[in-house]
Structures are given as C-alpha cells and as structure tokens.
Amino acid sequence: MKRKADDERATAKHPRKSMYRARAHSNPFNDPIYDVPPHPDDMDWAKHFPERVQRGGEASTSGADSAPLVRFADIGCGFGGLLIKLAPLYPDTLMVGMELRDKVAEYVRERIACLRHEHPGEYHNASVLRTNSMKFLPNYFKKGQLTKMFFLFPDPHFKACNHRRRIIQTHLLTEYAHLLAPGGWIYTITDVPELGEWMRSRLESHPAFEPIPEAEVDADPAAQLLVESSEEGQKVARNGGTTYRAVFRRRADC
C-alpha cells in the first residue's frame, strides 16, 4: 500500500501552462465580480491553509482569534514561481499570491495542490487568490500584518495615459505602508528601465519607506529569488537582459 501511495505521488500530473494561458496585460480598472470580504476579519483563510489551521500551530493564530496570519504577499504573482520557491525557504510563514487573471490564478491553485500531494507536509503555507490588488488589499490584511510584499515584473503600462494603472503609485504606497509591519520589506524588480526608475523614485520620495543597503539585500534569501523565480524573470535571464531592482523597508518612525 505504501508503494502504491508513493507511485501515485510520483505520477501526479501538474497543470500545463498552455491550458491556462491568458492575456499578458489586464486592465485593473475593469470591474469583474470578485468574492471580496468586507473586512479582514471576515476572510476565510482556513480554506487556503487547512493543514496549518488543523494543527493549531503558531502560524494559525493572529492575536486573540484563530485566523491564519498571512505574512507574505506576492502581488501579481503570475504563474506562482516565486511562491513555489519561497514556501520551502520559509516553511513556518503563510504566504499568498494575488493574481488578477482568473486562468492564471487557477493554474497556481492546481500547481500548489499537486505539490502538496507529492510532498506531504510541504507547501501548505502557500496559496493564491484571484483578486484586484489595486482595489482590495485592505479587505484581506490588517494594519501591520505583512512583513514582505513582492512586485515582480509588474505590467509597465507603457503609454503615458495608462501610467495610472501601474501598481506602484504614491497613494498605493501609503496603503502598502499601512499593511506592512514596521521594518517590513517591499521588493520591486523590472526589466524596463523607465519603470524601474518610476518605482524607485516613488519609493524614495515616500516618507514611510527607506532604501535597504545593497549588502543587506544581497544577503537576504528572498531577494535572491527575484530574477529567476518568475516566468518573466527567466525570460530576461535567458535573453541576457538587465533588471532594475529596488528594495525598501517600512520605516518604524512613520
């Protein structure tokens, strides 16, 4: 029976990206129907992390209640490459990818399910949500809840008239600062020079954030995953392209 179970795990079929393809660019100002909780206390994280909730470990408590405490958020997670790398690296930390495109979010959901099946006890700290992060982040997370936020190769929205669609904006950084714990990190990376300067300049000018010294970033395990964990980053690496990274810390005195 054990051999049969091992064989089943070994032959679990992972989803194929070709079956979940979607448009590379999405308009965040469109309004499809999302199942959004009215308040973070109303979010049912148990269905995303059932193993952690059942165990009743440290990761499954948040203050006085029993809701899971999600600490990492990968905004615009794409096909989930970063999540899959982060999950075993931070096994005691709950993390969620947030993706606008329904087919892509479904792919990540199936991918995580297969990994959980193949590796019992692992990948139960990662999950994915299909939602619009530009509009609904405060509906999912409480003040100071997050310790890391990732923005990997976001849509550059090249046209000037579409710059308002960019995920790094001054008013959105104020929202991210509200959700990040003091000392929390925000990671951005792109292969578009103008977008790299856009993100860095807005982070530098925002009073709630300060740049992290390069030596400290280079020693950070999560920062080492920014380039080659995502599909976009892998393409840049294969083509010998240049990336523009900006990693900042949530100030404790602001």
Secondary structure, 3 states (H helix, E strand, C coil): CHHHHHHHHHCCCCCCHHHCCCCCCCCCCCCCCCCCCCCHHHCCHHHCCHHHHHHCCHHHCECCECCCCEEEEEECCCCCHHHHHHHHHCCCCEEEEEECCHHHHHHHHHHHHHHHHHCCCCCCCEEEEECCHHHHHHHHCCCCCEEEEEEECCCCCCCHHHHHHCCCCHHHHHHHHHHEEEEEEEEEEECCHHHHHHHHHHHHHCCCEEECCHHHHHCCCCHHHCCCCCHHHHHHHHCCCCCEEEEEEECCCC
